[in-house]
Amino acid sequence: MRPLLFILPLALALVTGCTRKEAAVAPPAAASVPVRTSLTVGEFLPALIEMPATVRPVERAALSAKLTGTVASLPWGLGQEVKAGELLVTLSVPETEARVRQAQAQLAEAARAVERERTLVAKGVNPPDTLRDAEDRLRFAQAGLAEAEAMLAHASIRAPFAGVITGKHVLPGDLATPGLPLLVLESTARLRAEGTVPEQAASRLRIGDALAVVVNDGATPISGTIEELSTAADTVSRSVLVKVALPVGVARSGQYVRLQVATTASEALWAPASAISRFGQIERVFVVEDGRAILRLVKTGRTTADRTEILSGLHPGETVVLAPPAALRDGQPVTSQP
């Protein structure tokens, strides 16, 4: 009995000591973090469909030869910029050069004949008709020389506009024939996204309207302007061709983009784009509930300049944290500030 009486006070002392020690090391309450907040909003907006499109230049030229000849000079490579009127290709055309020399000789002979006939007519040796015939032959020779020189000018191929070389099909020494593409030149000053949209959606579009274009996945769509809109629908695909002018420098020729076209209206839930943070493939939002930041996983849809559509994970009227601090944790107290 005495051992029990001795052990009982000792056990009580140990329990009391442990309790005090645990109370001494209990962590302090987390400090409240000041955050900016906003409300989610449900709106009836036209649903958007994304249609594939390709970026193409407004000005594009496949330069070909008008004469048969050998490529004598082609100093340009792919991607090089050229100015309007700059010499791109020089052809060696000895037959055309010989024709020019022949026309020059014929013109000189006709000019001498006119001078000779003019002298003879003035002396009364020949009638005036012979002078008129000589002058006709002179004009004919002048036209022949002009034609030969015009043909020779085609041996020098120049840039019709300022742009970039995007295709090169021959090298110096190759034979160039009429219709054979030598170079492809594209202007970078004006680019358009060209694609087709369903005929029902196209009925709401007009030339001059703004149209959103998705250039890169995950990026905010850019605003383009409809420049051309076909009045006829394709009988097979039931779609209409549309060409949308793009701002300078946002895309490159041949790039794949998507046109965002409005269809029938439907309700959508929107949250500020800055409220959404991403961790790998996971999209998340902090919602303020009872003064604490609660982490929610969400699924997003369309993105505008400053808002993102929420497909799941949130409800209308909930308060979300804008640009959440990196140190913010699930369940941490927060204080809303303007």
C-alpha positions in Angstrom: 0.0 0.0 0.0 2.8 2.4 0.8 4.5 2.0 -2.6 1.3 3.0 -4.3 0.9 6.1 -2.1 4.5 7.0 -3.1 4.1 6.4 -6.8 0.8 8.3 -7.2 2.1 11.8 -6.3 5.1 11.2 -8.6 2.9 10.4 -11.6 0.8 13.5 -11.0 3.9 15.6 -10.9 5.1 14.2 -14.2 1.7 14.8 -15.9 1.6 18.4 -14.7 5.1 19.0 -15.9 4.4 17.7 -19.4 1.3 19.8 -19.7 3.1 22.9 -18.8 5.9 22.1 -21.2 3.4 21.5 -24.1 1.6 24.8 -23.3 5.0 26.6 -23.4 5.8 25.4 -26.9 2.3 25.8 -28.5 2.7 27.9 -31.7 1.3 31.4 -31.8 -1.8 32.2 -33.9 -0.9 33.0 -37.6 -0.9 36.7 -38.3 -3.5 38.1 -40.6 -2.3 39.0 -44.1 -3.7 42.1 -45.9 -5.0 41.2 -49.4 -7.0 42.8 -52.2 -10.3 41.1 -53.1 -13.0 41.0 -55.6 -16.3 39.2 -56.3 -17.0 36.6 -58.9 -19.7 37.6 -61.4 -22.2 35.6 -63.4 -23.2 37.2 -66.8 -25.1 36.1 -69.8 -22.6 36.5 -72.6 -22.4 35.0 -76.1 -20.7 31.7 -76.1 -17.4 31.7 -78.0 -16.2 29.0 -80.4 -12.6 28.9 -81.6 -12.0 28.3 -85.3 -8.5 27.5 -86.7 -6.9 30.1 -89.0 -3.6 30.8 -90.6 -1.6 34.0 -90.6 -0.9 35.2 -94.2 0.6 38.4 -95.5 -1.6 40.9 -97.4 1.2 41.2 -100.0 2.8 38.1 -101.3 4.6 37.6 -104.7 6.1 34.5 -106.3 8.7 36.0 -108.6 9.3 34.2 -111.8 11.3 34.8 -115.0 9.7 36.2 -118.2 12.8 35.1 -120.2 14.7 31.9 -120.7 18.2 32.3 -119.3 20.8 31.3 -116.7 20.7 32.7 -113.2 23.8 34.9 -113.1 23.3 36.5 -109.7 21.1 35.7 -106.7 22.7 37.2 -103.6 19.7 36.8 -101.3 18.9 34.1 -98.7 15.8 33.1 -96.8 14.7 35.5 -94.1 16.6 38.5 -95.6 14.7 41.8 -95.8 14.7 43.7 -99.1 13.5 47.2 -100.1 11.0 48.0 -102.8 12.8 48.1 -106.2 15.9 46.4 -105.0 17.6 44.0 -107.5 17.0 40.4 -106.5 17.9 38.2 -109.5 20.0 38.8 -112.6 19.6 36.5 -115.6 22.2 35.9 -118.4 20.3 36.2 -121.7 22.8 36.4 -124.5 20.1 36.0 -127.2 18.1 39.0 -126.0 21.3 41.0 -125.6 22.1 40.2 -129.3 18.6 41.3 -130.3 19.1 44.6 -128.6 22.4 45.2 -130.5 20.7 44.2 -133.8 17.9 46.7 -133.1 20.4 49.4 -132.3 22.2 48.8 -135.6 18.9 48.9 -137.5 17.9 52.2 -135.8 21.3 53.7 -136.7 20.9 52.6 -140.4 17.3 54.0 -140.5 18.5 57.3 -139.1 21.2 57.6 -141.7 18.7 56.8 -144.4 16.4 59.6 -143.2 19.3 62.1 -143.3 20.3 61.0 -146.8 16.7 61.2 -148.2 16.2 64.6 -146.6 19.3 65.9 -148.5 18.2 64.3 -151.8 14.7 65.7 -151.4 16.0 69.1 -150.6 18.1 69.0 -153.8 15.1 67.8 -155.8 16.7 64.5 -156.7 14.1 62.4 -155.0 10.4 63.0 -154.5 9.0 63.8 -150.9 7.4 60.3 -150.7 10.9 58.7 -150.3 11.6 60.9 -147.3 8.3 59.9 -145.7 9.0 56.2 -146.3 12.5 56.6 -144.7 10.9 58.3 -141.7 8.4 55.4 -141.3 11.3 53.0 -141.3 13.0 55.0 -138.6 10.0 55.0 -136.4 9.7 51.2 -137.0 13.4 50.8 -136.0 12.8 52.9 -132.8 9.9 50.7 -131.8 11.9 47.6 -132.4 14.7 48.8 -130.2 12.3 49.8 -127.4 10.8 46.3 -127.6 14.2 44.6 -127.4 15.3 46.8 -124.5 12.0 46.1 -122.6 12.7 42.3 -123.0 16.2 42.8 -121.8 14.9 44.6 -118.7 13.1 41.4 -117.7 16.5 39.9 -117.1 16.8 42.0 -113.9 14.1 41.0 -111.4 13.4 43.5 -108.7 11.4 43.5 -105.5 7.8 44.9 -106.2 7.5 45.9 -102.5 9.5 45.8 -99.3 9.4 42.5 -97.5 11.2 39.3 -96.6 12.5 36.4 -98.7 10.4 33.4 -97.7 11.1 31.1 -100.6 14.2 30.4 -102.7 13.9 27.9 -105.6 17.0 28.4 -107.7 20.7 29.0 -107.3 23.2 30.8 -109.5 23.8 28.7 -112.7 20.3 27.2 -112.7 18.2 27.6 -115.9 15.3 29.9 -115.4 12.3 29.5 -117.7 9.1 31.6 -118.0 6.6 30.7 -115.2 9.3 28.9 -113.0 9.2 30.4 -109.5 12.6 31.9 -108.5 11.9 33.6 -105.2 8.9 34.2 -102.9 8.6 37.6 -101.3 6.2 38.4 -98.4 5.5 41.8 -96.8 5.7 41.9 -93.0 4.0 45.3 -92.8 0.5 43.9 -92.9 -0.6 40.4 -91.8 -4.0 38.8 -91.6 -5.5 35.7 -89.9 -7.5 33.9 -92.6 -10.0 31.2 -91.6 -13.5 30.0 -92.0 -16.4 30.4 -89.5 -19.8 28.7 -89.4 -22.4 30.5 -91.5 -24.7 31.1 -88.6 -21.9 32.8 -86.6 -20.8 34.7 -89.8 -24.2 36.3 -90.1 -23.4 38.4 -87.0 -20.1 39.6 -88.4 -19.5 42.8 -90.4 -16.4 44.3 -92.1 -14.8 46.6 -89.6 -15.9 44.6 -86.6 -13.3 43.7 -83.9 -12.6 40.0 -83.6 -10.5 38.2 -80.9 -7.6 36.2 -82.1 -5.7 33.6 -79.9 -2.1 33.7 -81.1 -0.4 31.6 -78.4 -1.9 29.0 -76.1 -2.6 30.5 -72.6 -2.0 34.0 -73.8 -4.5 36.8 -73.7 -6.3 37.1 -77.1 -5.5 40.1 -79.2 -8.0 42.2 -81.0 -8.0 42.2 -84.8 -10.2 43.9 -87.4 -12.3 42.1 -90.0 -11.1 43.4 -93.4 -12.7 40.9 -95.7 -15.8 38.7 -95.3 -17.1 36.4 -98.0 -20.7 36.8 -98.9 -21.0 33.2 -100.0 -20.8 30.1 -97.8 -19.0 26.9 -98.8 -21.6 24.4 -99.9 -19.8 21.5 -98.3 -18.6 22.8 -95.0 -21.3 25.5 -94.6 -18.6 28.0 -93.5 -17.6 31.5 -94.6 -14.1 32.8 -95.3 -13.1 35.7 -93.1 -9.8 37.7 -93.1 -8.8 39.6 -89.9 -6.1 42.3 -89.9 -3.6 41.8 -87.1 -1.5 44.4 -85.2 2.1 44.6 -86.3 4.6 42.2 -84.7 2.2 39.9 -82.9 2.5 36.9 -85.3 4.5 35.6 -88.2 3.5 34.4 -91.7 2.2 30.8 -91.7 1.5 30.7 -87.9 -1.5 28.8 -86.6 -3.9 30.9 -84.7 -7.6 30.7 -83.6 -10.5 33.0 -84.2 -12.9 33.5 -81.3 -16.4 33.9 -82.7 -19.5 34.6 -80.7 -22.5 32.2 -81.0 -25.7 32.1 -78.9 -25.7 33.7 -75.4 -25.2 31.6 -72.3 -24.5 32.3 -68.6 -20.9 32.3 -67.6 -19.0 32.8 -64.3 -16.2 35.3 -64.5 -13.4 36.0 -62.0 -10.5 38.6 -62.3 -7.6 37.0 -64.2 -5.2 38.1 -61.4 -7.0 35.9 -58.9 -6.0 32.7 -60.7 -2.6 31.3 -59.9 -1.1 28.2 -61.5 1.1 25.5 -60.2 2.1 23.3 -63.1 -1.1 22.2 -64.7 -3.1 23.0 -61.5 -5.2 26.2 -61.5 -6.2 27.5 -58.1 -7.9 30.4 -56.4 -8.0 31.7 -52.8 -11.6 32.3 -51.6 -12.2 34.4 -48.4 -14.5 32.6 -46.0 -15.0 33.8 -42.4 -11.9 36.0 -42.6 -9.6 33.1 -43.8 -8.1 32.3 -47.2 -9.5 29.0 -48.4 -7.7 27.3 -51.4 -9.9 26.1 -54.2 -9.0 24.2 -57.3 -10.7 25.6 -60.4 -11.1 24.9 -64.1 -10.9 27.9 -66.4 -12.3 28.6 -69.9 -12.2 31.8 -72.0 -9.9 34.7 -71.1 -10.4 38.3 -71.9 -8.2 41.3 -71.2 -8.7 41.2 -67.5 -11.2 38.4 -66.7 -11.2 34.6 -66.9 -14.2 32.3 -67.2 -14.6 29.8 -64.4 -16.0 26.5 -65.5 -15.9 24.8 -62.1 -14.7 25.4 -58.5 -16.5 28.7 -57.7 -19.9 30.2 -57.4 -21.3 33.7 -58.2 -20.8 36.3 -55.5 -17.8 34.6 -53.8 -14.9 36.8 -52.7 -11.6 35.9 -54.2 -8.1 37.2 -53.4 -6.4 39.2 -56.2 -2.7 38.5 -56.9 -2.4 36.2 -53.9 1.0 36.6 -52.1 3.4 33.7 -52.6 3.5 33.0 -48.9 -0.3 32.8 -48.5 -1.4 29.4 -47.1 -4.7 27.6 -47.0 -6.7 28.6 -44.0 -4.5 31.6 -43.1 -6.4 34.7 -41.7 -6.7 37.6 -44.2 -7.8 41.2 -44.0 -9.4 42.8 -47.1 -8.1 46.1 -48.2 -9.0 48.4 -51.2 
